[in-house]
Amino acid sequence: MPSSVIDHFSYDADAKSLKITFVTGMVYLYQNVPQKYHKMLKAASSKGRYFNHYIKDHFTFKKLEDA
């Protein structure tokens, strides 16, 4: 199901990093994210709600770029 907040995301299992591109064009890299969070984000019916509840403010992140 498409998200009104998240455009797309990818996960690097070796680095345990979750890269999220928001519909605004902002790109963030969340670090030390266990793979289960990526799997649950993929399965979530509301990606934005899952992100806000389980990822945002729970993992270290850095802003990478604006589209």
PDB file of N, CA, C and O in Angstrom:
ATOM      1  N   MET A   1       0.847  -1.187   0.000  1.00  0.00           N
ATOM      2  CA  MET A   1       0.000   0.000   0.000  1.00  0.00           C
ATOM      3  C   MET A   1       0.886   1.241   0.000  1.00  0.00           C
ATOM      4  O   MET A   1       1.814   1.322   0.804  1.00  0.00           O
ATOM      5  N   PRO A   2       0.628   2.206  -0.873  1.00  0.00           N
ATOM      6  CA  PRO A   2       1.425   3.440  -0.908  1.00  0.00           C
ATOM      7  C   PRO A   2       1.272   4.240   0.395  1.00  0.00           C
ATOM      8  O   PRO A   2       0.255   4.155   1.083  1.00  0.00           O
ATOM      9  N   SER A   3       2.288   4.997   0.699  1.00  0.00           N
ATOM     10  CA  SER A   3       2.266   5.828   1.898  1.00  0.00           C
ATOM     11  C   SER A   3       2.138   7.290   1.502  1.00  0.00           C
ATOM     12  O   SER A   3       2.655   7.713   0.468  1.00  0.00           O
ATOM     13  N   SER A   4       1.452   8.049   2.325  1.00  0.00           N
ATOM     14  CA  SER A   4       1.332   9.486   2.069  1.00  0.00           C
ATOM     15  C   SER A   4       2.529  10.244   2.646  1.00  0.00           C
ATOM     16  O   SER A   4       2.655  11.450   2.434  1.00  0.00           O
ATOM     17  N   VAL A   5       3.400   9.554   3.367  1.00  0.00           N
ATOM     18  CA  VAL A   5       4.548  10.179   4.023  1.00  0.00           C
ATOM     19  C   VAL A   5       5.877   9.670   3.467  1.00  0.00           C
ATOM     20  O   VAL A   5       6.797  10.455   3.233  1.00  0.00           O
ATOM     21  N   ILE A   6       5.976   8.361   3.257  1.00  0.00           N
ATOM     22  CA  ILE A   6       7.220   7.729   2.824  1.00  0.00           C
ATOM     23  C   ILE A   6       7.126   7.375   1.345  1.00  0.00           C
ATOM     24  O   ILE A   6       6.211   6.672   0.916  1.00  0.00           O
ATOM     25  N   ASP A   7       8.093   7.877   0.569  1.00  0.00           N
ATOM     26  CA  ASP A   7       8.126   7.565  -0.857  1.00  0.00           C
ATOM     27  C   ASP A   7       8.675   6.160  -1.077  1.00  0.00           C
ATOM     28  O   ASP A   7       8.046   5.336  -1.740  1.00  0.00           O
ATOM     29  N   HIS A   8       9.854   5.893  -0.516  1.00  0.00           N
ATOM     30  CA  HIS A   8      10.411   4.549  -0.562  1.00  0.00           C
ATOM     31  C   HIS A   8      11.486   4.396   0.508  1.00  0.00           C
ATOM     32  O   HIS A   8      11.930   5.370   1.117  1.00  0.00           O
ATOM     33  N   PHE A   9      11.893   3.141   0.719  1.00  0.00           N
ATOM     34  CA  PHE A   9      12.913   2.859   1.727  1.00  0.00           C
ATOM     35  C   PHE A   9      13.682   1.616   1.322  1.00  0.00           C
ATOM     36  O   PHE A   9      13.196   0.785   0.556  1.00  0.00           O
ATOM     37  N   SER A  10      14.896   1.505   1.854  1.00  0.00           N
ATOM     38  CA  SER A  10      15.733   0.332   1.602  1.00  0.00           C
ATOM     39  C   SER A  10      16.511   0.013   2.866  1.00  0.00           C
ATOM     40  O   SER A  10      16.702   0.869   3.730  1.00  0.00           O
ATOM     41  N   TYR A  11      16.956  -1.233   2.961  1.00  0.00           N
ATOM     42  CA  TYR A  11      17.649  -1.690   4.156  1.00  0.00           C
ATOM     43  C   TYR A  11      18.947  -2.374   3.775  1.00  0.00           C
ATOM     44  O   TYR A  11      18.977  -3.192   2.855  1.00  0.00           O
ATOM     45  N   ASP A  12      20.018  -2.044   4.478  1.00  0.00           N
ATOM     46  CA  ASP A  12      21.313  -2.696   4.312  1.00  0.00           C
ATOM     47  C   ASP A  12      21.541  -3.561   5.547  1.00  0.00           C
ATOM     48  O   ASP A  12      21.858  -3.050   6.621  1.00  0.00           O
ATOM     49  N   ALA A  13      21.377  -4.871   5.390  1.00  0.00           N
ATOM     50  CA  ALA A  13      21.464  -5.784   6.531  1.00  0.00           C
ATOM     51  C   ALA A  13      22.862  -5.807   7.151  1.00  0.00           C
ATOM     52  O   ALA A  13      22.997  -5.921   8.369  1.00  0.00           O
ATOM     53  N   ASP A  14      23.903  -5.701   6.318  1.00  0.00           N
ATOM     54  CA  ASP A  14      25.272  -5.722   6.847  1.00  0.00           C
ATOM     55  C   ASP A  14      25.554  -4.507   7.725  1.00  0.00           C
ATOM     56  O   ASP A  14      26.184  -4.623   8.776  1.00  0.00           O
ATOM     57  N   ALA A  15      25.083  -3.348   7.289  1.00  0.00           N
ATOM     58  CA  ALA A  15      25.312  -2.107   8.035  1.00  0.00           C
ATOM     59  C   ALA A  15      24.205  -1.829   9.054  1.00  0.00           C
ATOM     60  O   ALA A  15      24.328  -0.921   9.876  1.00  0.00           O
ATOM     61  N   LYS A  16      23.128  -2.610   8.996  1.00  0.00           N
ATOM     62  CA  LYS A  16      21.948  -2.387   9.849  1.00  0.00           C
ATOM     63  C   LYS A  16      21.448  -0.955   9.702  1.00  0.00           C
ATOM     64  O   LYS A  16      21.143  -0.276  10.683  1.00  0.00           O
ATOM     65  N   SER A  17      21.372  -0.512   8.437  1.00  0.00           N
ATOM     66  CA  SER A  17      20.921   0.859   8.189  1.00  0.00           C
ATOM     67  C   SER A  17      19.655   0.853   7.328  1.00  0.00           C
ATOM     68  O   SER A  17      19.510   0.055   6.401  1.00  0.00           O
ATOM     69  N   LEU A  18      18.772   1.746   7.657  1.00  0.00           N
ATOM     70  CA  LEU A  18      17.497   1.890   6.966  1.00  0.00           C
ATOM     71  C   LEU A  18      17.472   3.273   6.335  1.00  0.00           C
ATOM     72  O   LEU A  18      17.503   4.288   7.031  1.00  0.00           O
ATOM     73  N   LYS A  19      17.416   3.301   5.010  1.00  0.00           N
ATOM     74  CA  LYS A  19      17.395   4.558   4.273  1.00  0.00           C
ATOM     75  C   LYS A  19      15.955   4.842   3.854  1.00  0.00           C
ATOM     76  O   LYS A  19      15.317   4.029   3.186  1.00  0.00           O
ATOM     77  N   ILE A  20      15.462   5.997   4.255  1.00  0.00           N
ATOM     78  CA  ILE A  20      14.074   6.357   3.971  1.00  0.00           C
ATOM     79  C   ILE A  20      14.028   7.653   3.180  1.00  0.00           C
ATOM     80  O   ILE A  20      14.622   8.658   3.571  1.00  0.00           O
ATOM     81  N   THR A  21      13.317   7.615   2.064  1.00  0.00           N
ATOM     82  CA  THR A  21      13.062   8.812   1.267  1.00  0.00           C
ATOM     83  C   THR A  21      11.607   9.196   1.480  1.00  0.00           C
ATOM     84  O   THR A  21      10.695   8.416   1.206  1.00  0.00           O
ATOM     85  N   PHE A  22      11.407  10.402   1.968  1.00  0.00           N
ATOM     86  CA  PHE A  22      10.065  10.880   2.242  1.00  0.00           C
ATOM     87  C   PHE A  22       9.475  11.544   0.999  1.00  0.00           C
ATOM     88  O   PHE A  22      10.215  11.927   0.093  1.00  0.00           O
ATOM     89  N   VAL A  23       8.180  11.681   0.953  1.00  0.00           N
ATOM     90  CA  VAL A  23       7.527  12.284  -0.215  1.00  0.00           C
ATOM     91  C   VAL A  23       7.967  13.730  -0.416  1.00  0.00           C
ATOM     92  O   VAL A  23       7.828  14.269  -1.513  1.00  0.00           O
ATOM     93  N   THR A  24       8.490  14.356   0.616  1.00  0.00           N
ATOM     94  CA  THR A  24       8.999  15.731   0.518  1.00  0.00           C
ATOM     95  C   THR A  24      10.330  15.784  -0.226  1.00  0.00           C
ATOM     96  O   THR A  24      10.792  16.860  -0.604  1.00  0.00           O
ATOM     97  N   GLY A  25      10.952  14.605  -0.437  1.00  0.00           N
ATOM     98  CA  GLY A  25      12.252  14.543  -1.090  1.00  0.00           C
ATOM     99  C   GLY A  25      13.407  14.426  -0.113  1.00  0.00           C
ATOM    100  O   GLY A  25      14.541  14.192  -0.530  1.00  0.00           O
ATOM    101  N   MET A  26      13.146  14.583   1.171  1.00  0.00           N
ATOM    102  CA  MET A  26      14.211  14.452   2.172  1.00  0.00           C
ATOM    103  C   MET A  26      14.578  12.978   2.336  1.00  0.00           C
ATOM    104  O   MET A  26      13.715  12.101   2.329  1.00  0.00           O
ATOM    105  N   VAL A  27      15.882  12.728   2.484  1.00  0.00           N
ATOM    106  CA  VAL A  27      16.382  11.364   2.634  1.00  0.00           C
ATOM    107  C   VAL A  27      17.151  11.261   3.944  1.00  0.00           C
ATOM    108  O   VAL A  27      18.033  12.072   4.227  1.00  0.00           O
ATOM    109  N   TYR A  28      16.807  10.260   4.735  1.00  0.00           N
ATOM    110  CA  TYR A  28      17.458  10.043   6.022  1.00  0.00           C
ATOM    111  C   TYR A  28      17.965   8.619   6.113  1.00  0.00           C
ATOM    112  O   TYR A  28      17.359   7.694   5.573  1.00  0.00           O
ATOM    113  N   LEU A  29      19.090   8.451   6.806  1.00  0.00           N
ATOM    114  CA  LEU A  29      19.662   7.146   7.054  1.00  0.00           C
ATOM    115  C   LEU A  29      19.580   6.884   8.561  1.00  0.00           C
ATOM    116  O   LEU A  29      20.179   7.599   9.364  1.00  0.00           O
ATOM    117  N   TYR A  30      18.836   5.858   8.916  1.00  0.00           N
ATOM    118  CA  TYR A  30      18.698   5.448  10.316  1.00  0.00           C
ATOM    119  C   TYR A  30      19.679   4.317  10.575  1.00  0.00           C
ATOM    120  O   TYR A  30      19.744   3.356   9.808  1.00  0.00           O
ATOM    121  N   GLN A  31      20.447   4.432  11.663  1.00  0.00           N
ATOM    122  CA  GLN A  31      21.547   3.521  11.925  1.00  0.00           C
ATOM    123  C   GLN A  31      21.245   2.556  13.062  1.00  0.00           C
ATOM    124  O   GLN A  31      20.453   2.845  13.959  1.00  0.00           O
ATOM    125  N   ASN A  32      21.907   1.391  12.997  1.00  0.00           N
ATOM    126  CA  ASN A  32      21.757   0.340  14.012  1.00  0.00           C
ATOM    127  C   ASN A  32      20.310  -0.112  14.162  1.00  0.00           C
ATOM    128  O   ASN A  32      19.823  -0.323  15.273  1.00  0.00           O
ATOM    129  N   VAL A  33      19.637  -0.254  13.035  1.00  0.00           N
ATOM    130  CA  VAL A  33      18.242  -0.685  13.022  1.00  0.00           C
ATOM    131  C   VAL A  33      18.202  -2.200  12.811  1.00  0.00           C
ATOM    132  O   VAL A  33      18.644  -2.681  11.768  1.00  0.00           O
ATOM    133  N   PRO A  34      17.686  -2.953  13.768  1.00  0.00           N
ATOM    134  CA  PRO A  34      17.564  -4.397  13.567  1.00  0.00           C
ATOM    135  C   PRO A  34      16.661  -4.705  12.358  1.00  0.00           C
ATOM    136  O   PRO A  34      15.721  -3.967  12.060  1.00  0.00           O
ATOM    137  N   GLN A  35      16.971  -5.800  11.684  1.00  0.00           N
ATOM    138  CA  GLN A  35      16.261  -6.153  10.466  1.00  0.00           C
ATOM    139  C   GLN A  35      14.753  -6.325  10.683  1.00  0.00           C
ATOM    140  O   GLN A  35      13.966  -6.092   9.765  1.00  0.00           O
ATOM    141  N   LYS A  36      14.353  -6.730  11.881  1.00  0.00           N
ATOM    142  CA  LYS A  36      12.923  -6.935  12.129  1.00  0.00           C
ATOM    143  C   LYS A  36      12.127  -5.640  11.922  1.00  0.00           C
ATOM    144  O   LYS A  36      10.960  -5.694  11.534  1.00  0.00           O
ATOM    145  N   TYR A  37      12.740  -4.483  12.176  1.00  0.00           N
ATOM    146  CA  TYR A  37      12.033  -3.215  11.977  1.00  0.00           C
ATOM    147  C   TYR A  37      11.797  -2.945  10.490  1.00  0.00           C
ATOM    148  O   TYR A  37      10.760  -2.403  10.107  1.00  0.00           O
ATOM    149  N   HIS A  38      12.756  -3.324   9.665  1.00  0.00           N
ATOM    150  CA  HIS A  38      12.578  -3.190   8.221  1.00  0.00           C
ATOM    151  C   HIS A  38      11.455  -4.109   7.743  1.00  0.00           C
ATOM    152  O   HIS A  38      10.600  -3.701   6.957  1.00  0.00           O
ATOM    153  N   LYS A  39      11.466  -5.337   8.219  1.00  0.00           N
ATOM    154  CA  LYS A  39      10.427  -6.294   7.818  1.00  0.00           C
ATOM    155  C   LYS A  39       9.048  -5.825   8.259  1.00  0.00           C
ATOM    156  O   LYS A  39       8.077  -5.945   7.513  1.00  0.00           O
ATOM    157  N   MET A  40       8.967  -5.296   9.463  1.00  0.00           N
ATOM    158  CA  MET A  40       7.676  -4.830   9.970  1.00  0.00           C
ATOM    159  C   MET A  40       7.216  -3.563   9.232  1.00  0.00           C
ATOM    160  O   MET A  40       6.021  -3.382   8.997  1.00  0.00           O
ATOM    161  N   LEU A  41       8.162  -2.692   8.869  1.00  0.00           N
ATOM    162  CA  LEU A  41       7.814  -1.505   8.091  1.00  0.00           C
ATOM    163  C   LEU A  41       7.258  -1.930   6.740  1.00  0.00           C
ATOM    164  O   LEU A  41       6.264  -1.378   6.268  1.00  0.00           O
ATOM    165  N   LYS A  42       7.904  -2.918   6.119  1.00  0.00           N
ATOM    166  CA  LYS A  42       7.440  -3.438   4.833  1.00  0.00           C
ATOM    167  C   LYS A  42       6.014  -3.985   4.940  1.00  0.00           C
ATOM    168  O   LYS A  42       5.205  -3.798   4.032  1.00  0.00           O
ATOM    169  N   ALA A  43       5.715  -4.650   6.036  1.00  0.00           N
ATOM    170  CA  ALA A  43       4.419  -5.300   6.215  1.00  0.00           C
ATOM    171  C   ALA A  43       3.331  -4.368   6.747  1.00  0.00           C
ATOM    172  O   ALA A  43       2.145  -4.692   6.671  1.00  0.00           O
ATOM    173  N   ALA A  44       3.722  -3.228   7.277  1.00  0.00           N
ATOM    174  CA  ALA A  44       2.758  -2.324   7.922  1.00  0.00           C
ATOM    175  C   ALA A  44       1.733  -1.781   6.928  1.00  0.00           C
ATOM    176  O   ALA A  44       2.071  -1.413   5.803  1.00  0.00           O
ATOM    177  N   SER A  45       0.493  -1.741   7.359  1.00  0.00           N
ATOM    178  CA  SER A  45      -0.559  -1.180   6.503  1.00  0.00           C
ATOM    179  C   SER A  45      -0.423   0.335   6.418  1.00  0.00           C
ATOM    180  O   SER A  45      -0.792   0.938   5.410  1.00  0.00           O
ATOM    181  N   SER A  46       0.107   0.952   7.476  1.00  0.00           N
ATOM    182  CA  SER A  46       0.384   2.387   7.463  1.00  0.00           C
ATOM    183  C   SER A  46       1.868   2.581   7.743  1.00  0.00           C
ATOM    184  O   SER A  46       2.312   2.522   8.889  1.00  0.00           O
ATOM    185  N   LYS A  47       2.626   2.813   6.674  1.00  0.00           N
ATOM    186  CA  LYS A  47       4.072   2.984   6.809  1.00  0.00           C
ATOM    187  C   LYS A  47       4.415   4.191   7.682  1.00  0.00           C
ATOM    188  O   LYS A  47       5.319   4.121   8.515  1.00  0.00           O
ATOM    189  N   GLY A  48       3.702   5.284   7.492  1.00  0.00           N
ATOM    190  CA  GLY A  48       3.943   6.492   8.267  1.00  0.00           C
ATOM    191  C   GLY A  48       3.683   6.293   9.746  1.00  0.00           C
ATOM    192  O   GLY A  48       4.460   6.748  10.585  1.00  0.00           O
ATOM    193  N   ARG A  49       2.605   5.624  10.065  1.00  0.00           N
ATOM    194  CA  ARG A  49       2.268   5.366  11.471  1.00  0.00           C
ATOM    195  C   ARG A  49       3.313   4.452  12.101  1.00  0.00           C
ATOM    196  O   ARG A  49       3.746   4.697  13.227  1.00  0.00           O
ATOM    197  N   TYR A  50       3.725   3.400  11.388  1.00  0.00           N
ATOM    198  CA  TYR A  50       4.745   2.493  11.914  1.00  0.00           C
ATOM    199  C   TYR A  50       6.056   3.255  12.130  1.00  0.00           C
ATOM    200  O   TYR A  50       6.692   3.128  13.176  1.00  0.00           O
ATOM    201  N   PHE A  51       6.449   4.048  11.127  1.00  0.00           N
ATOM    202  CA  PHE A  51       7.673   4.838  11.235  1.00  0.00           C
ATOM    203  C   PHE A  51       7.623   5.746  12.460  1.00  0.00           C
ATOM    204  O   PHE A  51       8.566   5.772  13.251  1.00  0.00           O
ATOM    205  N   ASN A  52       6.543   6.480  12.620  1.00  0.00           N
ATOM    206  CA  ASN A  52       6.424   7.418  13.746  1.00  0.00           C
ATOM    207  C   ASN A  52       6.466   6.720  15.093  1.00  0.00           C
ATOM    208  O   ASN A  52       7.022   7.256  16.052  1.00  0.00           O
ATOM    209  N   HIS A  53       5.894   5.551  15.176  1.00  0.00           N
ATOM    210  CA  HIS A  53       5.796   4.858  16.461  1.00  0.00           C
ATOM    211  C   HIS A  53       7.057   4.056  16.811  1.00  0.00           C
ATOM    212  O   HIS A  53       7.461   4.022  17.973  1.00  0.00           O
ATOM    213  N   TYR A  54       7.680   3.414  15.820  1.00  0.00           N
ATOM    214  CA  TYR A  54       8.758   2.469  16.113  1.00  0.00           C
ATOM    215  C   TYR A  54      10.154   2.888  15.660  1.00  0.00           C
ATOM    216  O   TYR A  54      11.143   2.329  16.134  1.00  0.00           O
ATOM    217  N   ILE A  55      10.255   3.860  14.754  1.00  0.00           N
ATOM    218  CA  ILE A  55      11.577   4.210  14.215  1.00  0.00           C
ATOM    219  C   ILE A  55      11.978   5.637  14.580  1.00  0.00           C
ATOM    220  O   ILE A  55      13.052   5.862  15.139  1.00  0.00           O
ATOM    221  N   LYS A  56      11.123   6.588  14.265  1.00  0.00           N
ATOM    222  CA  LYS A  56      11.412   7.997  14.563  1.00  0.00           C
ATOM    223  C   LYS A  56      11.665   8.157  16.061  1.00  0.00           C
ATOM    224  O   LYS A  56      10.915   7.626  16.880  1.00  0.00           O
ATOM    225  N   ASP A  57      12.692   8.870  16.409  1.00  0.00           N
ATOM    226  CA  ASP A  57      13.075   9.135  17.807  1.00  0.00           C
ATOM    227  C   ASP A  57      13.543   7.893  18.560  1.00  0.00           C
ATOM    228  O   ASP A  57      13.723   7.947  19.777  1.00  0.00           O
ATOM    229  N   HIS A  58      13.745   6.761  17.853  1.00  0.00           N
ATOM    230  CA  HIS A  58      14.247   5.554  18.509  1.00  0.00           C
ATOM    231  C   HIS A  58      15.630   5.151  18.009  1.00  0.00           C
ATOM    232  O   HIS A  58      16.331   4.384  18.669  1.00  0.00           O
ATOM    233  N   PHE A  59      16.026   5.669  16.839  1.00  0.00           N
ATOM    234  CA  PHE A  59      17.316   5.304  16.254  1.00  0.00           C
ATOM    235  C   PHE A  59      18.076   6.557  15.837  1.00  0.00           C
ATOM    236  O   PHE A  59      17.482   7.571  15.468  1.00  0.00           O
ATOM    237  N   THR A  60      19.400   6.465  15.904  1.00  0.00           N
ATOM    238  CA  THR A  60      20.258   7.539  15.445  1.00  0.00           C
ATOM    239  C   THR A  60      20.088   7.690  13.941  1.00  0.00           C
ATOM    240  O   THR A  60      19.986   6.697  13.221  1.00  0.00           O
ATOM    241  N   PHE A  61      20.056   8.924  13.469  1.00  0.00           N
ATOM    242  CA  PHE A  61      19.869   9.152  12.044  1.00  0.00           C
ATOM    243  C   PHE A  61      20.719  10.309  11.573  1.00  0.00           C
ATOM    244  O   PHE A  61      21.210  11.116  12.362  1.00  0.00           O
ATOM    245  N   LYS A  62      20.880  10.365  10.257  1.00  0.00           N
ATOM    246  CA  LYS A  62      21.513  11.531   9.653  1.00  0.00           C
ATOM    247  C   LYS A  62      20.787  11.844   8.360  1.00  0.00           C
ATOM    248  O   LYS A  62      20.337  10.952   7.640  1.00  0.00           O
ATOM    249  N   LYS A  63      20.686  13.137   8.085  1.00  0.00           N
ATOM    250  CA  LYS A  63      20.054  13.587   6.852  1.00  0.00           C
ATOM    251  C   LYS A  63      21.079  13.444   5.736  1.00  0.00           C
ATOM    252  O   LYS A  63      22.217  13.897   5.864  1.00  0.00           O
ATOM    253  N   LEU A  64      20.666  12.807   4.632  1.00  0.00           N
ATOM    254  CA  LEU A  64      21.593  12.581   3.531  1.00  0.00           C
ATOM    255  C   LEU A  64      21.475  13.611   2.444  1.00  0.00           C
ATOM    256  O   LEU A  64      22.490  14.132   1.982  1.00  0.00           O
ATOM    257  N   GLU A  65      20.246  13.929   2.009  1.00  0.00           N
ATOM    258  CA  GLU A  65      20.076  14.800   0.861  1.00  0.00           C
ATOM    259  C   GLU A  65      18.616  15.222   0.723  1.00  0.00           C
ATOM    260  O   GLU A  65      17.721  14.676   1.368  1.00  0.00           O
ATOM    261  N   ASP A  66      18.418  16.183  -0.114  1.00  0.00           N
ATOM    262  CA  ASP A  66      17.082  16.559  -0.562  1.00  0.00           C
ATOM    263  C   ASP A  66      17.019  16.217  -2.034  1.00  0.00           C
ATOM    264  O   ASP A  66      18.000  16.366  -2.762  1.00  0.00           O
ATOM    265  N   ALA A  67      15.861  15.758  -2.465  1.00  0.00           N
ATOM    266  CA  ALA A  67      15.715  15.428  -3.893  1.00  0.00           C
ATOM    267  C   ALA A  67      15.582  16.692  -4.715  1.00  0.00           C
ATOM    268  O   ALA A  67      15.450  16.623  -5.937  1.00  0.00           O
TER     269      ALA A  67
END
